[in-house]
Structures are given as C-alpha cells and as structure tokens.
Amino acid sequence: MLDNEEVNIGDAVFVLGLGYGTVTSISADGSFRVKLKGAVQEFRNGGYIGSVRKVFWHDPVFIVPPKNASLWATVKEQTKYNYDLIRKILRAGGVIPEDTSNESSAE
C-alpha cells in the first residue's frame, strides 16, 4: 500500500533520488519490488527502506519553508485546504473514487 492505495504489478511509482520505476512483484507482507533503470529494488509496505520513505505515486512537491513561522503555518494550512478542495471536486465529478479510509491529506 502507498497512501491508502493498493500497489499492483505494473504500477508506475516514483523513487526519491532515482525517478520513475515499475512495480514487478508484490509479497504477502505488502513489500514490493520496483524495476529502476535495469536494477530491481525491494521496498517495505508503504514504500520504505529502513525508516525512510522512498516511494511515492509521483514526484513529491517539496516547498522550501520560509524563516517566518507564521508565514509557514499559513502556507501549510492553505496547501492542505487546496488539496482537500481539489479531491472533493474530483470525487464529485467521479474522476477519483470516494475515500473509504480516514486518509490524511498533505501536512
């Protein structure tokens, strides 16, 4: 599983530092293997190696935080609001399925 979504053989995933790869196998414990530029790497359920998450559905967006804590709190709050709003609109239009979990959006 990645972000409450099932990982399937053939899925494209993004591995930090390496780029996009393809899921080639999935184990009963939820770990999965990804083929990247000719090599195959195994990741734990959730896309982890050790305690570090390395696998995402797409290249994550990282925002460099400003020094001002108040400004950063506002950026995070607005980012979460916009993310939730976009998901709500896409669900209403049938573009993405209804959530069956209590998935927490970007924080």
Contacts in CASP RR format, 6 or more apart in sequence:
PFRMAT RR
TARGET T0000
AUTHOR 0000-0000-0000
METHOD contacts of the structure
MODEL  1
MLDNEEVNIGDAVFVLGLGYGTVTSISADGSFRVKLKGAVQEFRNGGYIG
SVRKVFWHDPVFIVPPKNASLWATVKEQTKYNYDLIRKILRAGGVIPEDT
SNESSAE
1 7 0 8 1.000
1 30 0 8 1.000
1 45 0 8 1.000
1 46 0 8 1.000
2 13 0 8 1.000
2 46 0 8 1.000
2 47 0 8 1.000
2 55 0 8 1.000
2 56 0 8 1.000
2 57 0 8 1.000
3 56 0 8 1.000
3 57 0 8 1.000
3 103 0 8 1.000
4 99 0 8 1.000
4 101 0 8 1.000
4 103 0 8 1.000
5 57 0 8 1.000
7 13 0 8 1.000
7 23 0 8 1.000
7 26 0 8 1.000
7 30 0 8 1.000
7 32 0 8 1.000
8 23 0 8 1.000
8 26 0 8 1.000
9 23 0 8 1.000
9 24 0 8 1.000
9 25 0 8 1.000
9 26 0 8 1.000
10 22 0 8 1.000
10 23 0 8 1.000
10 24 0 8 1.000
11 22 0 8 1.000
11 23 0 8 1.000
12 20 0 8 1.000
12 21 0 8 1.000
12 22 0 8 1.000
12 23 0 8 1.000
13 20 0 8 1.000
13 21 0 8 1.000
13 22 0 8 1.000
13 23 0 8 1.000
13 34 0 8 1.000
13 55 0 8 1.000
13 56 0 8 1.000
13 57 0 8 1.000
14 20 0 8 1.000
14 21 0 8 1.000
14 55 0 8 1.000
14 56 0 8 1.000
14 57 0 8 1.000
14 58 0 8 1.000
14 59 0 8 1.000
14 60 0 8 1.000
15 21 0 8 1.000
15 34 0 8 1.000
15 36 0 8 1.000
15 41 0 8 1.000
15 43 0 8 1.000
15 54 0 8 1.000
15 55 0 8 1.000
16 54 0 8 1.000
16 55 0 8 1.000
16 56 0 8 1.000
16 60 0 8 1.000
18 36 0 8 1.000
18 37 0 8 1.000
18 41 0 8 1.000
19 36 0 8 1.000
19 59 0 8 1.000
20 36 0 8 1.000
21 34 0 8 1.000
21 35 0 8 1.000
21 36 0 8 1.000
22 34 0 8 1.000
22 35 0 8 1.000
23 32 0 8 1.000
23 33 0 8 1.000
23 34 0 8 1.000
24 33 0 8 1.000
24 34 0 8 1.000
24 35 0 8 1.000
24 40 0 8 1.000
25 32 0 8 1.000
25 33 0 8 1.000
26 32 0 8 1.000
26 33 0 8 1.000
29 45 0 8 1.000
30 44 0 8 1.000
30 45 0 8 1.000
30 46 0 8 1.000
31 42 0 8 1.000
31 43 0 8 1.000
31 44 0 8 1.000
31 45 0 8 1.000
32 42 0 8 1.000
32 43 0 8 1.000
32 45 0 8 1.000
32 47 0 8 1.000
33 40 0 8 1.000
33 41 0 8 1.000
33 42 0 8 1.000
33 43 0 8 1.000
34 40 0 8 1.000
34 41 0 8 1.000
34 42 0 8 1.000
34 43 0 8 1.000
34 55 0 8 1.000
41 49 0 8 1.000
43 49 0 8 1.000
43 54 0 8 1.000
43 55 0 8 1.000
44 50 0 8 1.000
46 53 0 8 1.000
46 55 0 8 1.000
47 53 0 8 1.000
47 54 0 8 1.000
47 55 0 8 1.000
48 54 0 8 1.000
48 55 0 8 1.000
63 75 0 8 1.000
63 79 0 8 1.000
65 72 0 8 1.000
65 75 0 8 1.000
66 72 0 8 1.000
66 75 0 8 1.000
76 107 0 8 1.000
79 106 0 8 1.000
80 105 0 8 1.000
80 106 0 8 1.000
80 107 0 8 1.000
83 105 0 8 1.000
83 106 0 8 1.000
84 105 0 8 1.000
87 96 0 8 1.000
87 99 0 8 1.000
87 105 0 8 1.000
90 96 0 8 1.000
91 97 0 8 1.000
91 98 0 8 1.000
91 99 0 8 1.000
END
